[in-house]
Amino acid sequence: MLRFDVVLIIAMIFIYSLNGDQVRKCLSDTDCTNGEKCVQKNKICSTIVEIQRCEKERK
């Protein structure tokens, strides 16, 4: 059975591809643009709103 965080990562990548946005890989916040932050767990740039939404869904 897939772990929830793996499913979440796959869903986030799918959503980004639907929006036509390129998923940006990162090692730190300086690799991201437009106020995005680097999500250390999966090494992709994401907005604060998206990060907070994902954290709420996990609880």
NUSE-807497 format. One record per residue (C-alpha): residue number from 1; residue in one letter; y, x, z. Coordinates in nm, 3 decimals, always signed. Layout:
REM NUSE-807497
<r><resi>NUM</resi><resn>A</resn><north>Y</north><east>X</east><up>Z</up></r>
...
//
This chain:
REM NUSE-807497
<r><resi>1</resi><resn>M</resn><north>+0.000</north><east>+0.000</east><up>+0.000</up></r>
<r><resi>2</resi><resn>L</resn><north>+0.344</north><east>+0.130</east><up>-0.090</up></r>
<r><resi>3</resi><resn>R</resn><north>+0.578</north><east>+0.213</east><up>+0.192</up></r>
<r><resi>4</resi><resn>F</resn><north>+0.894</north><east>+0.002</east><up>+0.216</up></r>
<r><resi>5</resi><resn>D</resn><north>+1.130</north><east>+0.298</east><up>+0.162</up></r>
<r><resi>6</resi><resn>V</resn><north>+0.950</north><east>+0.391</east><up>-0.162</up></r>
<r><resi>7</resi><resn>V</resn><north>+0.985</north><east>+0.034</east><up>-0.287</up></r>
<r><resi>8</resi><resn>L</resn><north>+1.354</north><east>+0.038</east><up>-0.188</up></r>
<r><resi>9</resi><resn>I</resn><north>+1.417</north><east>+0.360</east><up>-0.381</up></r>
<r><resi>10</resi><resn>I</resn><north>+1.243</north><east>+0.220</east><up>-0.690</up></r>
<r><resi>11</resi><resn>A</resn><north>+1.445</north><east>-0.102</east><up>-0.663</up></r>
<r><resi>12</resi><resn>M</resn><north>+1.773</north><east>+0.092</east><up>-0.630</up></r>
<r><resi>13</resi><resn>I</resn><north>+1.692</north><east>+0.301</east><up>-0.939</up></r>
<r><resi>14</resi><resn>F</resn><north>+1.601</north><east>-0.016</east><up>-1.133</up></r>
<r><resi>15</resi><resn>I</resn><north>+1.929</north><east>-0.184</east><up>-1.031</up></r>
<r><resi>16</resi><resn>Y</resn><north>+2.129</north><east>+0.122</east><up>-1.134</up></r>
<r><resi>17</resi><resn>S</resn><north>+1.959</north><east>+0.124</east><up>-1.475</up></r>
<r><resi>18</resi><resn>L</resn><north>+2.039</north><east>-0.246</east><up>-1.526</up></r>
<r><resi>19</resi><resn>N</resn><north>+2.405</north><east>-0.178</east><up>-1.459</up></r>
<r><resi>20</resi><resn>G</resn><north>+2.406</north><east>+0.104</east><up>-1.712</up></r>
<r><resi>21</resi><resn>D</resn><north>+2.510</north><east>+0.352</east><up>-1.446</up></r>
<r><resi>22</resi><resn>Q</resn><north>+2.348</north><east>+0.690</east><up>-1.448</up></r>
<r><resi>23</resi><resn>V</resn><north>+2.178</north><east>+0.776</east><up>-1.119</up></r>
<r><resi>24</resi><resn>R</resn><north>+2.338</north><east>+1.098</east><up>-1.001</up></r>
<r><resi>25</resi><resn>K</resn><north>+2.121</north><east>+1.344</east><up>-0.811</up></r>
<r><resi>26</resi><resn>C</resn><north>+2.292</north><east>+1.531</east><up>-0.528</up></r>
<r><resi>27</resi><resn>L</resn><north>+2.243</north><east>+1.789</east><up>-0.258</up></r>
<r><resi>28</resi><resn>S</resn><north>+2.563</north><east>+1.708</east><up>-0.067</up></r>
<r><resi>29</resi><resn>D</resn><north>+2.859</north><east>+1.467</east><up>-0.075</up></r>
<r><resi>30</resi><resn>T</resn><north>+3.055</north><east>+1.712</east><up>-0.293</up></r>
<r><resi>31</resi><resn>D</resn><north>+2.813</north><east>+1.645</east><up>-0.580</up></r>
<r><resi>32</resi><resn>C</resn><north>+2.917</north><east>+1.276</east><up>-0.587</up></r>
<r><resi>33</resi><resn>T</resn><north>+3.229</north><east>+1.112</east><up>-0.733</up></r>
<r><resi>34</resi><resn>N</resn><north>+3.441</north><east>+0.801</east><up>-0.679</up></r>
<r><resi>35</resi><resn>G</resn><north>+3.402</north><east>+0.802</east><up>-0.300</up></r>
<r><resi>36</resi><resn>E</resn><north>+3.023</north><east>+0.794</east><up>-0.315</up></r>
<r><resi>37</resi><resn>K</resn><north>+2.809</north><east>+0.972</east><up>-0.057</up></r>
<r><resi>38</resi><resn>C</resn><north>+2.484</north><east>+1.163</east><up>-0.100</up></r>
<r><resi>39</resi><resn>V</resn><north>+2.189</north><east>+0.975</east><up>+0.046</up></r>
<r><resi>40</resi><resn>Q</resn><north>+1.987</north><east>+1.265</east><up>+0.188</up></r>
<r><resi>41</resi><resn>K</resn><north>+1.659</north><east>+1.073</east><up>+0.196</up></r>
<r><resi>42</resi><resn>N</resn><north>+1.631</north><east>+1.024</east><up>-0.179</up></r>
<r><resi>43</resi><resn>K</resn><north>+1.899</north><east>+1.269</east><up>-0.302</up></r>
<r><resi>44</resi><resn>I</resn><north>+2.106</north><east>+1.024</east><up>-0.507</up></r>
<r><resi>45</resi><resn>C</resn><north>+2.474</north><east>+0.935</east><up>-0.491</up></r>
<r><resi>46</resi><resn>S</resn><north>+2.551</north><east>+0.588</east><up>-0.359</up></r>
<r><resi>47</resi><resn>T</resn><north>+2.851</north><east>+0.391</east><up>-0.242</up></r>
<r><resi>48</resi><resn>I</resn><north>+2.903</north><east>+0.334</east><up>+0.130</up></r>
<r><resi>49</resi><resn>V</resn><north>+2.860</north><east>-0.042</east><up>+0.076</up></r>
<r><resi>50</resi><resn>E</resn><north>+2.520</north><east>+0.012</east><up>-0.088</up></r>
<r><resi>51</resi><resn>I</resn><north>+2.408</north><east>+0.250</east><up>+0.189</up></r>
<r><resi>52</resi><resn>Q</resn><north>+2.513</north><east>+0.006</east><up>+0.462</up></r>
<r><resi>53</resi><resn>R</resn><north>+2.338</north><east>-0.283</east><up>+0.285</up></r>
<r><resi>54</resi><resn>C</resn><north>+2.014</north><east>-0.086</east><up>+0.263</up></r>
<r><resi>55</resi><resn>E</resn><north>+2.033</north><east>+0.013</east><up>+0.629</up></r>
<r><resi>56</resi><resn>K</resn><north>+2.079</north><east>-0.352</east><up>+0.730</up></r>
<r><resi>57</resi><resn>E</resn><north>+1.778</north><east>-0.458</east><up>+0.520</up></r>
<r><resi>58</resi><resn>R</resn><north>+1.557</north><east>-0.202</east><up>+0.697</up></r>
<r><resi>59</resi><resn>K</resn><north>+1.632</north><east>-0.343</east><up>+1.043</up></r>
//
